[in-house]
Amino acid sequence: MGTSEAASRIDDVRAEAHLVARFEPRVRRVARARVHPDWVDDVVNEVLGAVVEAVRDDRVEDPDRLPGFVYGVTRNVISNWARAQARDRRATEDGLEPAREISDPLQLLLDEETRASVVRCLESLRDEDREILHMSFYRGLTPTEVANETGIAPNVARQRLWRARERFKAKWQARDAM
């Protein structure tokens, strides 16, 4: 590697470090708001790695649009993480959970009773409430994704989701009162 190549590589590393330093706080803020706290560092690293790779490969055509590109990558990575978690939940619910040692049979019984109570509460809700809760919690869709899939406005999806949660909460608390 010649002197000019080495200098160019040092400049590239500095530019990438500047890029990461510029966007890391913003990406972290969005990740904190949308994913489980245990995932935040992994999401931030995945986003910034993808952005640096895209810049290296000249896939960002207009530098002025870089903030929007970074936000889009952040949104996509978070969606991918949510889908992966939803798949993991489905595998568990389908009985594909890895074998585990049962150290407390009473706790296992309580877990099964809780699961049955959740199902009963969900079954007592209206179809519309069950559907939006299913899309949000089981499939891991955001309110905006729910809106796109159902053909309603995102703010309407958020409102319906909130109301469905409130109705579920009321059913759950009524169950506890019995």
DAPETA-V488655 format. One record per residue. N is the residue number from 1. SS is DSSP state (a for helix, b for strand, c for the rest). NEAR is the number of other ideal C-beta (glycine too) atoms within 12 Angstrom. D_FIRST is the distance of its C-alpha to the first C-alpha in Angstrom with 2 decimals. Layout:
n=(N | N)
ss=(SS | SS)
near=(NEAR | NEAR)
d_first=(D_FIRST | D_FIRST)
This chain:
n=(1 | 2 | 3 | 4 | 5 | 6 | 7 | 8 | 9 | 10 | 11 | 12 | 13 | 14 | 15 | 16 | 17 | 18 | 19 | 20 | 21 | 22 | 23 | 24 | 25 | 26 | 27 | 28 | 29 | 30 | 31 | 32 | 33 | 34 | 35 | 36 | 37 | 38 | 39 | 40 | 41 | 42 | 43 | 44 | 45 | 46 | 47 | 48 | 49 | 50 | 51 | 52 | 53 | 54 | 55 | 56 | 57 | 58 | 59 | 60 | 61 | 62 | 63 | 64 | 65 | 66 | 67 | 68 | 69 | 70 | 71 | 72 | 73 | 74 | 75 | 76 | 77 | 78 | 79 | 80 | 81 | 82 | 83 | 84 | 85 | 86 | 87 | 88 | 89 | 90 | 91 | 92 | 93 | 94 | 95 | 96 | 97 | 98 | 99 | 100 | 101 | 102 | 103 | 104 | 105 | 106 | 107 | 108 | 109 | 110 | 111 | 112 | 113 | 114 | 115 | 116 | 117 | 118 | 119 | 120 | 121 | 122 | 123 | 124 | 125 | 126 | 127 | 128 | 129 | 130 | 131 | 132 | 133 | 134 | 135 | 136 | 137 | 138 | 139 | 140 | 141 | 142 | 143 | 144 | 145 | 146 | 147 | 148 | 149 | 150 | 151 | 152 | 153 | 154 | 155 | 156 | 157 | 158 | 159 | 160 | 161 | 162 | 163 | 164 | 165 | 166 | 167 | 168 | 169 | 170 | 171 | 172 | 173 | 174 | 175 | 176 | 177 | 178)
ss=(c | c | a | a | a | a | a | a | a | a | a | a | a | a | a | a | a | a | a | a | a | a | a | a | a | a | a | a | a | a | a | a | a | a | c | c | a | a | a | a | a | a | a | a | a | a | a | a | a | a | a | a | a | a | a | a | c | c | c | c | c | c | a | a | a | a | a | a | a | a | a | a | a | a | a | a | a | a | a | a | a | a | a | a | a | a | a | a | a | a | a | a | a | a | a | a | c | c | c | c | c | c | c | c | a | a | a | a | a | a | a | a | a | a | a | a | a | a | a | a | a | a | a | c | c | c | a | a | a | a | a | a | a | a | a | a | a | a | c | c | c | c | a | a | a | a | a | a | a | a | c | c | c | a | a | a | a | a | a | a | a | a | a | a | a | a | a | a | a | a | a | a | a | a | a | a | a | c)
near=(9 | 8 | 9 | 10 | 11 | 12 | 13 | 14 | 16 | 15 | 14 | 17 | 16 | 14 | 19 | 23 | 16 | 16 | 30 | 25 | 16 | 20 | 31 | 27 | 15 | 25 | 39 | 27 | 18 | 26 | 33 | 20 | 17 | 29 | 31 | 18 | 13 | 12 | 23 | 25 | 19 | 23 | 36 | 31 | 21 | 26 | 40 | 31 | 22 | 29 | 34 | 31 | 17 | 23 | 26 | 17 | 11 | 10 | 17 | 23 | 13 | 11 | 15 | 9 | 14 | 24 | 20 | 18 | 26 | 32 | 22 | 22 | 33 | 35 | 26 | 23 | 31 | 35 | 26 | 22 | 30 | 29 | 20 | 21 | 26 | 24 | 18 | 18 | 19 | 19 | 14 | 17 | 18 | 11 | 9 | 12 | 14 | 9 | 7 | 11 | 8 | 12 | 8 | 11 | 11 | 11 | 13 | 16 | 13 | 13 | 18 | 15 | 15 | 17 | 16 | 15 | 22 | 24 | 20 | 18 | 27 | 27 | 18 | 19 | 26 | 17 | 13 | 20 | 28 | 25 | 24 | 36 | 32 | 28 | 29 | 30 | 26 | 25 | 23 | 27 | 29 | 29 | 27 | 23 | 27 | 33 | 23 | 17 | 19 | 22 | 10 | 22 | 15 | 20 | 14 | 20 | 29 | 22 | 18 | 28 | 33 | 20 | 20 | 31 | 23 | 17 | 24 | 31 | 19 | 18 | 27 | 22 | 14 | 15 | 21 | 12 | 8 | 10)
d_first=(0.00 | 3.78 | 6.74 | 8.23 | 6.01 | 6.38 | 9.88 | 10.54 | 9.95 | 12.20 | 14.62 | 14.79 | 15.64 | 18.16 | 19.64 | 20.10 | 21.69 | 23.93 | 24.89 | 25.86 | 27.74 | 29.56 | 30.82 | 31.20 | 34.64 | 35.97 | 34.84 | 36.28 | 39.53 | 39.99 | 39.19 | 41.68 | 44.31 | 43.91 | 42.89 | 44.13 | 42.83 | 41.26 | 38.99 | 37.76 | 34.55 | 33.63 | 34.42 | 32.41 | 29.31 | 29.76 | 30.29 | 27.36 | 25.02 | 26.44 | 26.15 | 22.48 | 21.81 | 24.00 | 22.26 | 18.79 | 20.52 | 22.29 | 25.66 | 27.01 | 28.25 | 30.02 | 28.60 | 32.23 | 33.14 | 30.56 | 33.33 | 35.44 | 32.61 | 31.96 | 35.73 | 35.97 | 33.28 | 35.13 | 38.42 | 37.16 | 35.63 | 38.89 | 40.92 | 38.99 | 39.63 | 43.28 | 43.69 | 42.24 | 44.69 | 47.51 | 46.74 | 46.81 | 50.15 | 51.54 | 50.62 | 52.41 | 55.40 | 55.61 | 56.10 | 52.62 | 52.08 | 50.76 | 53.53 | 54.10 | 56.48 | 59.51 | 60.23 | 62.74 | 64.86 | 66.52 | 63.21 | 62.45 | 65.90 | 65.36 | 62.03 | 63.83 | 66.65 | 64.27 | 62.52 | 65.97 | 66.98 | 63.90 | 64.77 | 68.39 | 67.39 | 65.05 | 67.79 | 70.21 | 68.00 | 68.30 | 66.18 | 64.14 | 63.32 | 62.38 | 60.16 | 58.16 | 57.87 | 56.72 | 54.02 | 52.85 | 53.04 | 53.02 | 50.54 | 48.53 | 48.75 | 48.47 | 51.46 | 49.55 | 48.84 | 52.50 | 53.51 | 51.45 | 52.90 | 56.48 | 56.49 | 57.47 | 55.93 | 53.45 | 55.80 | 58.64 | 56.56 | 55.83 | 59.53 | 60.69 | 58.29 | 59.55 | 63.15 | 62.60 | 61.11 | 64.12 | 66.54 | 64.83 | 64.93 | 68.65 | 69.32 | 67.40 | 69.32 | 72.60 | 71.81 | 71.33 | 74.65 | 76.57)
